[in-house]
Amino acid sequence: MIINTIANELAVKPAQVEAAVKLLDEGSTVPFIARYRKEVTQGLDDTQLRNLEQRLGYLRELEDRRQVILKSISEQEKLTPELQQQILAADNKTTLEDLYLPYKPRRRTKGQIAIEAGLEPLADALFADPTLTPETVAAEYISAENGVADTKAALEGARYILMERFAEDAGLLAKIRRYLNENAHIRSRVVEGQEKAAVKYSDYFDHSEKLASVPSHRALAMFRGRNENMLHIQMVADPGQEDSPAHASYCEQIIAEHFELRNQGRPADAWLAQVVTWTWKIKIGLHMETELFGQLREKAEEEAINVFAKNLNDLLMAAPAGAKVTMGLDPGLRTGVKVAIVDKTGKVVGTTTIFPHAPQNQWDKSQRTLANLCKQHKVELISIGNGTGSRETDKLVGEMLKANSELQAQKIMVSEAGASVYSASELASKELPGLDVSLRGAVSIARRLQDPLAELVKIEPKAIGVGQYQHDVSQSLLGKSLDQVIEDCVNAVGVDLNTASPALLSYVSGLNKTLAHNIVSYRDTHGAFARRQDLKSVERLGPKAFEQAAGFLRIVNGTNPLDSSAVHPEAYPVIDSIVSRTDVAVNDLIGNTDLLRKLNPEDFVSDNFGIPTVKDILKELDKPGRDPRPEFKTAAFKEGVETMADLKPGMILEGVVSNVANFGAFVDVG
């Protein structure tokens, strides 16, 4: 059932889903399956596999819960064939819990107490025959022994019995939920007396909009305002009529129609109408508000997390400047601008601090210091963090480069988000043990221009700050989503086994922090890896981890040229057959576009390797280790545009997108 459900949702064959589920259950990762098991899944890509993995988790949880519910109701001896069929047919957790509601063990309610007092026959009688006079029938149930003092108490007990019965009817709940999803509004108002303190929420002081179409950023803003006790928010079931005191909600009409209750002036009709009103206002209305607000928050959080994940993906997959000597500047005003120079490999070759801004105002001296450092180390790129003092520092560097036209360095503004977090981390202290904490941020700013992916994976993803309301969403879901993004990015690019940090290695398919640490320890003890097979000597790195990781790990200038490519070691026999057929050595095959394009992939298909794998191998041999990231280029900021006043309608500017949210993008235009 789960296999067919996912296949329908993804519009793929059940056999594809079944194959992917088997691989996932065996411990294969999404990047590994997407790249190296295309024949098995018939070409499912990483996006389809991520969706499949997510739905598989949800549907398995649903199935586990279904079995728990069936067992519980069966043990109560209340499981009818009809109810069992409804439970088996439930395709989401909400429907399943609705069906379980009447049978759910719970503490004693007013309705249960009334049943224990013998009032259920009274409730049943009035519900079945509205021609009965409530007070007259209720008099028969007065009992000091049962705690029913008078007719009022008897009718109150009967009312609670019916209210709970109505509120636990799955069919009714589905009707009301459908109506509210189509019509209800969310309304926010400022908490009285908080007008000044809540000024940032002024858009929501008296705000109403359709619940089903609230954008995620507005929903999260209202929830945050409520959490801070700045806003009241409520669900409005009947928009436009909520201020009418005599107004009865349309939901009350739905309840009455569901149970075929009509007010025809009979003795019990008014009492039953009151039961309906109380059912809505006290039971179902509050329950639905909680449920629908919960769903709204969940949906808004999911959208916010998706925005965050996409931004992080774009940041990690940004074009690397590559092996260029880079100066990193961590701007500051009173505390000075921290300076670090790293060589082409990212090794720190120089650091200092300059004080161009107030109160020291050492502008000219700072320019001379930067110019001398650029000349001394032949700096090619100057990476400026975009924090406090960045505009002033950018101006300083611009003037320095103008005054020293012989310098070939380019200045680029980069996000410094997370640099301070990295500076104080245990990893930074191990990587840069002799460097003052205040200078480590400048090193990170320089390195993240050389290779954003390799540097940013060292930072807790949430500290990078490329999302909206990231602190308001489920931190566990956010963390899981961002980890998946990093895993996909790292494996899409590939990792140099002999230079990668433990942080970078830990995201490689099949590896974890322990194995990453063990790889680095092995490297430190035995020297650089000469071939992928040497990974098998790493402590605790077994056959499964090797299978999952090997294809994503590169060894440059190793004993086997294929180890620097994305060809998996398990597929080396395919290349052996290519070498045998063409009589061309591996080294001469690599990059030999003319020869490779003449080869027919079908000639190298075997029981183990199909057309998709052979095509991937030929493509990889043509351009080994190709980087999926775009070519590095910088935005040319327009001269004379320094303030908002300099902007004119119709002006076209180059810029750098620094952040994206559902309501728009933030672009640095200089």
Long-range contacts (C-beta under 8 A, 24 or more apart in sequence): 1-63, 2-56, 2-59, 2-60, 2-63, 5-55, 5-59, 5-91, 6-52, 6-55, 6-56, 6-59, 9-51, 9-55, 10-48, 10-51, 10-52, 10-55, 12-42, 12-44, 12-48, 13-42, 15-42, 16-41, 16-42, 16-44, 17-52, 20-44, 20-49, 20-52, 21-52, 21-56, 24-53, 24-56, 27-544, 27-548, 28-548, 29-487, 29-491, 29-509, 29-510, 29-548, 30-484, 30-487, 30-488, 31-487, 31-488, 31-491, 31-492, 31-509, 31-552, 32-491, 32-509, 32-510, 32-547, 32-548, 32-551, 35-491, 35-551, 35-566, 35-616, 36-551, 36-568, 36-570, 36-571, 36-613, 38-610, 38-612, 38-613, 38-616, 39-609, 39-610, 39-611, 39-612, 39-613, 43-612, 46-488, 50-484, 50-488, 61-93, 62-90, 62-91, 62-92, 62-93, 62-96, 65-93, 65-96, 66-90, 66-96, 69-96, 69-99, 69-100, 69-103, 72-100, 72-103, 72-104, 72-105, 73-100, 73-103, 76-103, 78-103, 86-170, 94-177, 94-291, 95-170, 95-174, 98-170, 98-173, 98-174, 99-170, 101-168, 101-170, 101-173, 102-165, 102-168, 109-160, 109-164, 110-157, 110-160, 110-164, 111-160, 111-161, 111-163, 111-164, 111-165, 112-164, 113-157, 113-160, 114-156, 114-157, 114-158, 114-160, 114-161, 115-161, 116-146, 117-143, 117-146, 117-147, 117-148, 117-157, 118-143, 118-146, 118-148, 119-148, 119-154, 119-157, 119-158, 119-161, 120-161, 122-154, 122-155, 122-157, 122-158, 123-157, 123-158, 123-159, 123-161, 123-162, 123-165, 126-158, 126-268, 126-271, 126-272, 127-162, 127-259, 127-272, 129-268, 130-261, 130-264, 130-266, 130-267, 130-268, 130-269, 130-272, 131-266, 131-267, 131-268, 132-267, 132-268, 133-267, 133-268, 134-267, 134-268, 134-271, 155-271, 159-271, 159-274, 159-275, 159-278, 162-275, 162-279, 163-275, 163-278, 163-279, 163-282, 163-283, 164-283, 166-255, 166-259, 166-275, 166-276, 166-279, 166-283, 166-284, 167-279, 167-283, 167-284, 167-287, 169-258, 171-258, 172-254, 172-255, 172-258, 172-259, 172-284, 173-284, 175-254, 175-258, 176-251, 176-254, 176-255, 176-284, 176-288, 177-288, 177-291, 177-292, 179-237, 179-250, 179-251, 179-254, 180-211, 180-235, 180-237, 180-251, 180-288, 180-292, 181-211, 181-212, 181-292, 182-212, 183-210, 183-237, 183-238, 183-239, 183-250, 184-210, 184-211, 184-212, 184-235, 184-236, 184-237, 184-239, 184-292, 185-209, 185-210, 185-211, 185-235, 185-236, 185-239, 186-211, 186-214, 186-219, 186-222, 186-233, 186-234, 186-235, 186-236, 186-293, 186-296, 187-233, 187-234, 187-235, 187-236, 187-242, 188-222, 188-225, 188-226, 188-231, 188-232, 188-233, 189-231, 189-232, 189-233, 190-230, 190-231, 190-232, 191-229, 191-230, 191-231, 191-232, 194-229, 194-230, 197-230, 198-225, 198-228, 198-230, 198-231, 201-225, 201-230, 201-231, 204-231, 208-236, 208-239, 210-239, 211-235, 211-292, 211-296, 214-296, 214-300, 215-662, 215-663, 216-299, 216-300, 216-301, 216-302, 216-303, 216-304, 216-307, 216-468, 216-662, 217-300, 217-304, 217-468, 217-469, 217-661, 217-662, 217-663, 219-296, 219-297, 219-299, 219-300, 220-297, 220-300, 220-301, 220-304, 220-468, 220-469, 220-472, 220-473, 221-469, 223-293, 223-297, 223-300, 223-472, 224-469, 224-472, 233-293, 234-289, 235-285, 235-288, 235-289, 235-292, 235-293, 237-285, 248-277, 249-280, 249-285, 251-280, 251-284, 251-285, 252-276, 252-277, 252-280, 255-279, 255-280, 255-284, 301-472, 301-473, 301-474, 301-477, 302-477, 303-662, 304-467, 304-468, 304-469, 304-470, 304-472, 304-473, 304-662, 305-467, 305-473, 305-474, 305-477, 305-478, 305-481, 306-481, 307-467, 307-468, 307-660, 307-661, 307-662, 308-466, 308-467, 308-468, 308-470, 308-478, 308-481, 308-482, 309-481, 309-482, 309-484, 309-485, 310-660, 311-466, 311-467, 311-659, 311-660, 312-461, 312-464, 312-466, 312-467, 312-482, 312-485, 312-486, 313-485, 313-488, 313-489, 314-657, 314-660, 315-415, 315-452, 315-456, 315-464, 315-466, 316-452, 316-453, 316-456, 316-457, 316-485, 316-486, 316-489, 317-453, 317-489, 317-492, 317-493, 317-628, 317-629, 317-630, 318-452, 318-629, 318-630, 319-629, 319-630, 319-631, 319-632, 319-633, 320-450, 320-451, 320-452, 320-453, 320-627, 320-629, 320-632, 321-381, 321-412, 321-449, 321-450, 321-451, 321-632, 322-450, 322-451, 322-632, 323-450, 324-380, 324-381, 324-450, 325-349, 325-377, 325-378, 325-379, 325-380, 325-381, 326-379, 326-380, 326-381, 326-382, 326-383, 326-446, 326-447, 326-449, 326-450, 327-370, 327-373, 327-374, 327-377, 327-379, 327-381, 327-382, 327-383, 327-409, 327-446, 328-383, 328-385, 328-442, 328-443, 328-444, 328-445, 328-446, 328-447, 328-449, 329-382, 329-383, 329-384, 329-385, 329-393, 329-397, 329-442, 329-445, 330-385, 330-387, 330-416, 330-419, 330-439, 330-441, 330-442, 330-445, 331-384, 331-385, 331-387, 331-388, 331-389, 331-390, 331-392, 331-393, 331-416, 332-357, 332-387, 332-388, 332-389, 333-357, 333-358, 333-388, 333-389, 333-392, 334-358, 334-359, 335-438, 336-360, 337-366, 337-389, 337-393, 337-396, 338-438, 338-439, 338-441, 338-442, 339-369, 339-370, 339-373, 339-442, 340-439, 340-442, 340-443, 340-445, 340-446, 341-373, 341-377, 341-379, 341-446, 342-443, 342-446, 342-447, 342-450, 343-377, 345-499, 346-446, 346-447, 346-450, 346-451, 346-454, 348-432, 348-435, 348-443, 349-377, 350-376, 350-377, 351-435, 351-439, 351-442, 351-443, 353-438, 353-439, 356-392, 356-393, 356-396, 357-389, 357-392, 363-396, 366-396, 367-396, 367-399, 367-400, 367-403, 370-396, 370-397, 370-400, 371-400, 371-403, 371-404, 371-407, 374-404, 374-407, 374-409, 375-404, 375-407, 379-407, 379-409, 380-408, 380-409, 380-410, 381-409, 381-410, 381-411, 381-412, 381-449, 381-450, 382-409, 382-410, 382-411, 382-412, 383-412, 383-414, 383-445, 383-446, 383-448, 383-449, 384-411, 384-412, 384-413, 384-414, 384-445, 385-413, 385-414, 385-415, 385-416, 385-419, 385-441, 385-442, 385-445, 386-413, 386-414, 386-415, 386-416, 386-658, 386-668, 387-416, 390-416, 410-634, 412-449, 412-634, 413-656, 413-668, 414-445, 414-448, 414-449, 415-448, 415-464, 415-466, 415-658, 416-441, 416-444, 416-445, 417-463, 417-464, 417-465, 417-466, 418-444, 418-456, 418-459, 418-460, 418-463, 418-464, 418-465, 419-444, 419-445, 419-459, 421-459, 421-460, 421-463, 422-458, 422-459, 425-458, 425-459, 427-458, 427-501, 427-502, 427-503, 428-458, 431-501, 453-489, 453-490, 453-493, 453-504, 453-629, 454-500, 454-501, 454-504, 457-486, 457-490, 457-501, 457-503, 457-504, 457-507, 458-501, 458-503, 458-504, 461-485, 461-486, 466-659, 466-660, 467-661, 468-661, 468-662, 483-507, 490-552, 491-552, 492-628, 493-627, 493-628, 493-629, 494-552, 494-553, 494-554, 494-566, 494-625, 495-552, 495-553, 495-554, 496-554, 496-555, 496-556, 497-523, 497-529, 497-532, 497-535, 497-553, 497-554, 497-555, 498-523, 498-528, 498-529, 498-555, 498-556, 508-549, 508-552, 508-553, 509-548, 509-549, 509-551, 509-552, 510-544, 510-545, 510-546, 510-547, 510-548, 510-549, 511-545, 511-548, 511-549, 514-540, 515-540, 515-541, 515-545, 529-555, 529-558, 530-555, 530-558, 530-559, 531-555, 531-558, 531-559, 531-560, 531-563, 532-558, 532-560, 532-563, 532-569, 533-569, 554-625, 560-586, 561-586, 561-587, 561-590, 561-624, 562-586, 564-624, 564-625, 565-590, 565-620, 565-621, 565-624, 565-625, 566-616, 566-620, 566-624, 566-625, 567-617, 567-620, 567-621, 571-609, 571-613, 571-617, 573-608, 573-609, 574-604, 574-606, 574-609, 574-613, 574-614, 574-617, 575-617, 575-621, 577-604, 578-604, 578-621, 589-621, 590-621, 590-624, 591-621, 591-622, 591-623, 591-624, 592-621, 592-622, 593-622, 596-621, 596-622, 597-622, 635-668, 637-669, 637-670, 638-669, 638-670, 641-669, 641-670, 642-670
